[in-house]
Amino acid sequence: MSARLQAHAAQLAEGVAALGLALPAETVDRLLVFGELLLKWNKVYNLTAIRKPQDVITHHLLDSLAVLPHLGAVHRLADIGSGGGLPGVVLAIVRPGLVVSSIETVGKKASFQQQAKIELGLANFGVINQRVEQVQAEDLPGGAAEGVISRAFSSLADFVRLAGHLVAERGALYAMKGTHPADELAALPAGWALSDTHALAVPGLGADRHLLVIRRTA
């Protein structure tokens, strides 16, 4: 088990239970290993502003896991601008049957994700080091993704404009946001609309979190 996060293993396990998730102990350990990798590489690559191990648990691992219950129908997921691999790496760890493609522009962040893939043995995870608007649906495993997710990547309008072409016909965009962005929703481009809103209660975070599901209207 990872060194710096070992003292917070119980915090993660309790948070997982609070989210209503049943994860094997081995999977929880792998999440801790990923968190440790994030802390280690962050010293050089500046992957995240989060520095404290306990904040990695709440702000990164549990925050990413909170969306899992709402992705049940998704088997191929593209993660846009995931930086340190959030939520993509976390979701790939806990759902081995989920094919995750991370699209990350910044080379050093893509390199970290590739290293995490190797060290964690994530056969279901891949990294594309390109701008999202340059990636085509055929570049993804199996073609257009059933789900395209982002975590504080951009405005909703930009998310649709930059990544909408990667969504399969019956798929959706999943935007992880803080407070409910009414102004951004009002500015959605024509042809797209809010399908579902999920308020997320992230254990130990104490901040508003929402998952917005956006689909084509025609």
Backbone torsions as a table, in degrees:
resi	resn	phi	psi	omega
1	MET	NA	153.3	-177.9
2	SER	-63.9	151.8	-172.7
3	ALA	-76.4	-60.0	-173.5
4	ARG	-70.0	-28.3	-178.7
5	LEU	-90.0	-9.1	-176.4
6	GLN	-57.0	-38.3	-179.9
7	ALA	-66.5	-14.8	-177.0
8	HIS	-111.5	14.0	-179.9
9	ALA	-59.8	-40.9	-180.0
10	ALA	-65.2	-36.8	178.2
11	GLN	-60.6	-42.6	179.0
12	LEU	-67.7	-45.8	-179.1
13	ALA	-60.7	-42.4	178.5
14	GLU	-66.2	-38.4	178.3
15	GLY	-65.7	-40.9	177.0
16	VAL	-59.9	-44.8	179.0
17	ALA	-64.0	-39.4	180.0
18	ALA	-64.9	-28.2	177.3
19	LEU	-79.4	-4.9	-179.9
20	GLY	80.3	20.1	-178.4
21	LEU	-99.9	143.4	175.7
22	ALA	-114.0	100.9	-177.6
23	LEU	-114.5	139.3	175.8
24	PRO	-61.0	151.4	-180.0
25	ALA	-57.6	-36.3	179.4
26	GLU	-62.2	-38.6	179.2
27	THR	-67.2	-41.7	177.8
28	VAL	-62.0	-39.9	177.4
29	ASP	-62.5	-38.7	179.9
30	ARG	-67.5	-34.2	175.1
31	LEU	-63.5	-39.9	178.0
32	LEU	-65.9	-38.4	176.8
33	VAL	-62.0	-43.2	177.6
34	PHE	-62.0	-43.3	177.7
35	GLY	-59.8	-38.2	177.7
36	GLU	-66.1	-41.4	176.3
37	LEU	-60.2	-41.0	179.5
38	LEU	-61.4	-44.8	178.3
39	LEU	-64.4	-41.7	-177.5
40	LYS	-64.9	-50.4	-177.8
41	TRP	-73.0	-23.8	-178.5
42	ASN	-63.4	-27.4	-179.6
43	LYS	-61.1	-32.6	-176.7
44	VAL	-105.4	-38.8	-170.6
45	TYR	-98.1	-6.3	178.9
46	ASN	51.3	55.9	-176.4
47	LEU	-74.9	-30.3	-175.0
48	THR	-153.7	154.3	176.9
49	ALA	-78.2	-11.8	-179.9
50	ILE	-75.5	127.7	-177.5
51	ARG	-119.5	-27.6	-175.2
52	LYS	-85.6	135.8	-179.9
53	PRO	-54.5	-41.6	-178.5
54	GLN	-66.2	-28.7	177.5
55	ASP	-76.7	-29.1	173.7
56	VAL	-61.7	-39.0	178.8
57	ILE	-61.4	-51.7	-174.0
58	THR	-79.5	-52.8	-171.4
59	HIS	-74.8	-23.8	-176.9
60	HIS	-113.8	-59.4	-174.3
61	LEU	-69.8	-55.2	-178.6
62	LEU	-68.9	-35.9	177.6
63	ASP	-60.8	-41.4	178.2
64	SER	-69.0	-41.0	-178.9
65	LEU	-66.3	-25.0	-175.9
66	ALA	-61.8	-23.4	-178.8
67	VAL	-84.6	-14.7	-171.5
68	LEU	-54.0	-44.5	-178.7
69	PRO	-62.1	-16.1	-176.6
70	HIS	-100.6	6.9	-179.2
71	LEU	-115.3	21.4	-174.6
72	GLY	-57.9	-34.5	-176.8
73	ALA	-88.2	-2.4	-176.7
74	VAL	-95.0	126.9	178.1
75	HIS	-115.1	-17.9	175.4
76	ARG	-130.8	118.2	-172.4
77	LEU	-124.0	134.8	171.3
78	ALA	-108.9	129.5	-179.7
79	ASP	-107.3	120.1	-172.6
80	ILE	-99.9	124.6	177.4
81	GLY	60.1	49.0	-170.8
82	SER	-81.6	-4.3	175.0
83	GLY	61.5	-105.0	179.3
84	GLY	-84.3	14.0	178.8
85	GLY	93.4	31.9	-177.1
86	LEU	-119.6	123.4	8.5
87	PRO	-93.1	0.6	-168.8
88	GLY	-53.6	-50.7	-178.5
89	VAL	-64.0	-43.1	-179.8
90	VAL	-59.2	-45.8	-178.6
91	LEU	-67.5	-35.6	177.5
92	ALA	-66.3	-34.6	178.9
93	ILE	-66.1	-45.6	-172.0
94	VAL	-86.1	-18.4	177.6
95	ARG	-126.5	86.1	-177.7
96	PRO	-59.6	-23.2	179.7
97	GLY	-84.9	-4.0	179.1
98	LEU	-90.7	124.1	177.9
99	VAL	-89.3	115.3	-174.8
100	VAL	-112.5	127.1	174.6
101	SER	-114.6	116.6	179.2
102	SER	-95.2	125.0	178.7
103	ILE	-108.7	111.2	-173.5
104	GLU	-133.9	124.2	-176.6
105	THR	-73.6	-40.7	-172.9
106	VAL	-76.1	122.4	-173.9
107	GLY	-59.9	-42.7	-177.1
108	LYS	-68.1	-32.0	178.3
109	LYS	-73.5	-38.7	175.4
110	ALA	-64.3	-37.1	178.2
111	SER	-63.9	-41.7	177.1
112	PHE	-61.2	-44.9	-179.2
113	GLN	-62.0	-38.8	178.1
114	GLN	-64.4	-39.4	177.5
115	GLN	-65.6	-40.7	177.1
116	ALA	-62.2	-40.6	177.3
117	LYS	-57.4	-45.4	-178.1
118	ILE	-67.4	-50.4	-174.7
119	GLU	-67.3	-30.4	-179.4
120	LEU	-94.6	-6.4	179.8
121	GLY	63.6	44.3	-175.7
122	LEU	-89.0	87.3	179.8
123	ALA	-67.7	-19.6	-177.9
124	ASN	-94.2	11.6	-176.2
125	PHE	-125.3	135.5	177.1
126	GLY	-137.5	155.1	-177.6
127	VAL	-120.2	132.8	174.5
128	ILE	-117.6	113.0	-176.9
129	ASN	-91.8	77.1	-180.0
130	GLN	-150.1	165.9	170.7
131	ARG	-71.8	140.9	-172.8
132	VAL	-60.9	-35.0	-178.5
133	GLU	-70.1	-14.6	177.7
134	GLN	-91.2	-12.1	-179.8
135	VAL	-86.0	134.5	178.1
136	GLN	-103.1	156.3	-178.6
137	ALA	-56.2	-35.5	-178.9
138	GLU	-70.8	-11.7	176.2
139	ASP	-77.3	-14.6	-178.5
140	LEU	-90.6	147.9	177.0
141	PRO	-58.7	120.4	-179.6
142	GLY	81.5	2.7	179.3
143	GLY	90.0	-154.8	-176.1
144	ALA	-51.6	141.6	-174.3
145	ALA	-85.4	145.9	175.7
146	GLU	-70.0	-28.1	177.0
147	GLY	-138.1	136.3	174.3
148	VAL	-123.5	117.4	-171.7
149	ILE	-115.7	150.9	173.7
150	SER	-143.4	149.7	179.8
151	ARG	-122.5	101.9	-179.3
152	ALA	53.3	41.1	-176.9
153	PHE	-79.8	-45.8	-174.8
154	SER	-168.6	-174.6	172.3
155	SER	-67.6	158.9	179.3
156	LEU	-60.9	-38.6	179.3
157	ALA	-62.3	-43.1	178.6
158	ASP	-68.6	-36.5	178.0
159	PHE	-59.5	-47.2	177.8
160	VAL	-62.5	-45.7	-176.0
161	ARG	-65.5	-39.9	-174.8
162	LEU	-85.4	-30.9	-171.7
163	ALA	-121.3	-4.7	-176.9
164	GLY	-58.8	-30.5	-177.8
165	HIS	-70.7	-10.1	179.9
166	LEU	-92.8	-4.1	-176.1
167	VAL	-87.5	130.0	176.4
168	ALA	-64.1	165.4	-172.9
169	GLU	-53.5	-44.1	-178.9
170	ARG	-105.3	16.5	-179.3
171	GLY	-87.1	-169.5	-176.2
172	ALA	-153.3	157.6	168.8
173	LEU	-91.1	136.7	179.0
174	TYR	-119.6	109.6	-177.2
175	ALA	-105.1	118.6	176.5
176	MET	-88.3	118.8	-176.0
177	LYS	-129.0	168.3	174.1
178	GLY	-85.4	-105.3	176.5
179	THR	-68.4	155.8	-178.1
180	HIS	-64.3	118.3	-171.2
181	PRO	-89.8	74.6	-176.9
182	ALA	-57.8	-41.3	-179.3
183	ASP	-63.8	-40.7	179.3
184	GLU	-67.0	-38.0	178.5
185	LEU	-64.0	-36.8	179.5
186	ALA	-66.9	-20.7	-176.9
187	ALA	-100.4	12.2	179.2
188	LEU	-60.6	139.9	179.1
189	PRO	-63.7	157.1	176.7
190	ALA	-59.8	143.3	178.8
191	GLY	95.0	-4.8	179.1
192	TRP	-132.8	145.5	-179.6
193	ALA	-151.2	157.8	177.2
194	LEU	-68.6	127.8	179.0
195	SER	-99.3	-45.2	-178.1
196	ASP	-147.6	150.3	172.8
197	THR	-125.1	127.9	178.8
198	HIS	-120.4	117.5	173.4
199	ALA	-77.7	127.4	-176.3
200	LEU	-105.5	129.8	175.8
201	ALA	-104.7	100.6	-177.9
202	VAL	-89.7	116.9	-177.1
203	PRO	-57.0	126.8	176.2
204	GLY	82.7	-2.0	-175.4
205	LEU	-87.3	-44.1	178.4
206	GLY	66.1	36.3	179.4
207	ALA	-145.0	154.2	178.9
208	ASP	-65.5	136.9	174.5
209	ARG	-141.7	135.9	178.0
210	HIS	-137.2	146.2	171.0
211	LEU	-113.7	118.9	-179.3
212	LEU	-105.5	128.8	-179.7
213	VAL	-105.9	120.5	-174.3
214	ILE	-119.5	129.2	-177.6
215	ARG	-128.4	161.8	173.8
216	ARG	-67.0	146.7	179.1
217	THR	-95.7	-7.9	178.9
218	ALA	-147.6	NA	NA
